[in-house]
Amino acid sequence: MASPPPPPKLPIPGRRNILITSALPYVNNVPHLGNIIGCVLSADVFARYCRLRGYNAIYICGTDEYGTATETKALEEKCSPKEICDKYHVIHDEVYKWFDIKFDKFGRTSAPEQTEVCQAIFHKLMENKWLTENTMQQLYCDTCERFLADRLVEGKCPTEGCNYEAARGDQCENCSKLLNPTELIDPKCKVCKNAPRIRDTDHLFLELPLLSDKLVNYINNTSVAGMWSQNAIQATNAWLKEGLKQRCITRDLKWGVPVPHEKYKDKVFYVWFDAPIGYISITASYTPDWEKWWKDPDNVELFQFMGKDNVPFHTVMFPSTLLGTGENWTMMKTISVTEYLNYEAGKFSKSHGIGVFGNDAKTTNIPSEVWRYYLLMNRPEVSDTLFTWADLQAKLNSELLNNLGNFINRVLSFVAKPAGGGYDSIIPDAPNAESHPSTNALAEKTNKWVEQYLEAMEKVKLKQGLKSAMAISSDGNAYLQESQFWRLYKEDPATCAIVMKTSVGVVYLLACLLEPFMPSFSREVLHQLNMSPDEDLSFCDDKGETAKAKRPWDFVSAGHKIGKPVPLFKELKDEQVEAFRIKFAGSQAERILKEQADAEAKKVAEKLKGTKLSEGSSKKKQSGGSKSKTAEEVSVAKLDIRVGLIRKAEKHPDADSLYIEEIDVGEEAPRTVVSGLVKFIPLEEMQNRKVCVLCNLKPVAMRGIKSHAMVLAASNKDHTKVELVEPPESAAVGERVTFAGFSGEPEASLNAKSKTWEKLSADLHSNGELVACYKDVPFTTSAGVCKVKTIANGEIR
């Protein structure tokens, strides 16, 4: 039977009480590595550090569930917004558990507490006259018969020098400029792709200009006292410099916190009004005494973590909202902001599925502690940083395996050796360790690194804190090597005992200091030390543990018996890195399609292993008369390949690598076909041209568009070059394509007539892949041979 959860923590008088939040991840998608380092992981490291130091800290987070993006995702997946939230909340929760994120509460903004707290704050703002009514012009879609919320509109960014083609109605993700939908150039409804028109609608506005004196006073005082990161200060000042404007806090949506006002009862609160209130409401779902955390600024410090695009909402909008209530709120003291983590050659993108996502990381079999270490060592604290597979490999192999893991394993393995070659797993006594020069020098270096670690972590400089801890490991390795402990064991046992007891102390110290960064690593190290994470993982001033950094030989007592040492990290090999680079290229949607294709190909290949190919209908059956199940004939006659004419081609609205074509194949209406050819063939070359079309494929939806056939193309072996297979210009649209060099018998098997076809599947893939290798055998029509330029080792796709 599972033990009951511990009671909620409350502020303790006389203790340092720290309330930690991270930006609430939006629930409409799977978080990628950039999201994870930008908010939840960074906050988790600081929360673990606070617990390690003995501070009374809680870490609050949850999924941000209301707003347009959820409605849009629900439309895309043909379900209700609540079903979307239920589905993705579970996915987020699972991803964060795998990454070892330890929340005190991971909640949801769709919980009843959100409505209660949000509406209470609204009433206070109304009472204090900080809200005004205004008529605003908003885009209305006649096709969908609805006002379009910000994220249901896309168009060209109006900002000079940006001109991003897919800017959202609330913010351009390219230049981060906040926008109104009516400012977009050539706006389109995201649902039906038609151009909306402008209509008047009444809304409620928060009067930021009237609150500016209170806000500026708060910012000036807190940004200094709370040591705000420079990027947070710059983003906030940019808003103030432009001049504060009224901000609309209501939206014409159904999915959200209802506005408790008769005139606006059919509207909901704007997500950026209610989302930061989620920190409060999720705390309220954690404890009914939530006000002890949120309305006691003299005894509680609020630390908030987020990416740079969220800054103004936390330094301007949210503080203004709280100040406007006139209540004694715990206001943010410290804000820690990250820049962007980019992926290989471009940006991570949830909307486009670019990069490595949380659920992807789980499939690599690279432990979560390695992912945490890499992301934190690469944390974009001052400027954008870049994720590359080669860099991940270098950091794992060089820093974790060869430095940290090597040091710990050398120390513990030597202690664990039987007497005569080691200490039989018993920590030796080491009197007068401080008198040993190199040991004393190591202690001084270690203490200096610990001081730097503590200073960095208190200022939320997480990357510097991690580097300081790792430097202790580097010094430990050098200390071991210089001591030549294996010789000392026989030549100078007393000094060897000093070296090994000190080194074991450094191992324990590393387990403590690195626990915020790699908790599973620290648990394993303590297990190998035969110590308890619950009892022994602490680094508090009042327990004298920080002072021991000056005397690392005192961390682990003489006579203590350690556990069994095992290697802590595994090498990441070149071939694995290359495989990951290929596997995670392109968008997540494209990778899913490829995985489905590979799975189908594997099934077909397994089937073909036992399939006997026919040599034509004229061949007599084997004696015995009946055909075995594994001897099914696979015939080229089953492939319905026709001459088609592309009447229209355009890019897929939700997939960067896909075209949507309308192709005439001689039927009453053209077929809709989706092809992954964007990277290889320019759009203008796809217009009004004849192609070979495989028509008897099972239709399949590709990013929301159903494809009813497949355009045939040839590629070289590494798929760096792709060309369309073209019928002769005079070939008739709809004409059946046959194969040159065949007898024309309807059951003639391709493999029986030509060795150049290595394998063929009449069981065509549902996703549009044809398993067949193309080398010399040409396609023909009555007008002649179909053309494809020579491509070495090519294959028909």
C-alpha angles and dihedrals in degrees: 000000000000116000115247116260116264116263115267115274118242130191113281119214112242093019128099103259115197126186112197127192134173126203107280107251113235111249101220097087147019113277117246127211092268091057091046097053092038096062127347099040096045091049091046091055091052093045091051090048090053092051090047089055093049097251118149098245137160127192116212125189141137145156120298101225112169130081145053098310090062093048090048092050090048090054089049094050094037097236139100123285089245091055089051090051093047091050098047096039087063091047092051092046092051093047093051093047089053090051089053094245108167112204123179084212130005104187142158134252090220089069119113091249089066092059092046097050095038094051092045090055090047092054090051091051090050092049091050091048096238091131126076135183121238140169113236135182114245135178114259124194113216091192094055092032094225144100109260117236117218097269094047088068128072130178145129116315110248094208112118111251094014109073091165107180098215103045114154122233093251103037141358108238090202100058098013091232113154110236144185114229092239090061093064119107113236095355121201133194108249092215103051101010091231124132112261126216131228119258134172120253133169121240143167121251134200109229100229093167091060091049094047097102092054091043097048091048090053093047095047093051100038100042089062099039092043095044093231114204114259094245090055091052092048094049092048094047090050089060093046092047092055089053125252115272135192110278121211111233100184134070138193095245138114100215108075146057107317116240107243095221125103095227093048101035091120092057133074133213118275109258092239090056096049102030098073088046083063089078088063097041093048088052086051089055088049095053135000085222091066093132089069086068100035103037103044108079093164093062105027129066116205117211118185129193127198149131120275095257090065097053103098092051090056100038098038115014101039097041090047090052092052094042090051092060091062090223126131099256127176098247124203112277102179130023121192114198131188128203120221126301105214125205120234102296101356148016128304106246130186093190093052096034094236120157138013114321129204094258090047092057090058091058095056095071087227104135119251090241090063092050090048092049094049095047092047095045086050095041109148096229100149106011139004115291132200131237113212129167091227091056092048089052092048093050093047097045099037106031105027103028104032099031113027101021093041093052095049095044094048092051099044095039091054092048090049095054115109118265111283091043101035142344102290090246092300119123107238124228115254113190118187093017091153090063093061106097101215092041091051090048090052090050091053092049092046092051091050091052090048091052090051090046092053093046092050095047093048087055090046091245090146098170092053090048090054092048091051091053092048090050088063089059091050091051090047091055091050091047091052094047095047092048093055087211092184089065094040090057090072102022101042111010095174093056091043089055089053092050094048097043089048091047092050087052090053089050089055091046091052090050089055099043094044096045093093089054103036109015096170090052091052092048090053093048091050089048089054088048088051091239132130120248090209095052106027104036103095139113106185130156094217091055092051092242097126090051090058089068085081088055106034091170087071097061096084120036124237111257094033111137116223127211129242115304118224130171112276102205138033127218118256107221129215094246091053091051092050091048091052092047090055094041094053098041118119124010127329090245091054090048091052090052090048092050090051090049092048091049091050091047090052091051091049092047090052089050093048092053088073098033119107110210117225120240092208139304091274093064112104120241119255117261113276093058101227123093118231118234091247094052097072115149118243109203134189087219089075092067110094100201115168140176108260135186119216103225095178136004129186139161118271108254093222104035126057095205101046134088124201112215133187103213128189109216097170097277130119092267132023119257124242110233129183116206132182095223104113094106093051111034124041117238093243090058091056094061123102097345133133119247140171110257127196101215108179098073124125106254114251133185114241112192091334098315118101114228116210101186143002131251110224117233134168125226138184118251098271093041093238091126126042130177133180119250103238127202118217113283092245094051113119119248109253094022114142114249116225134183126262118239097029129122093236093239107149093233097043108140118226094216093051092057102040134028090203091081105076100186137355133193123203085181091083119206115256091224096057104265119133116203103220135112117226121207119132108349110102128208115235140197129187086269095056144272122343111240133231123159115246110280116179115238089354129170136204110245 
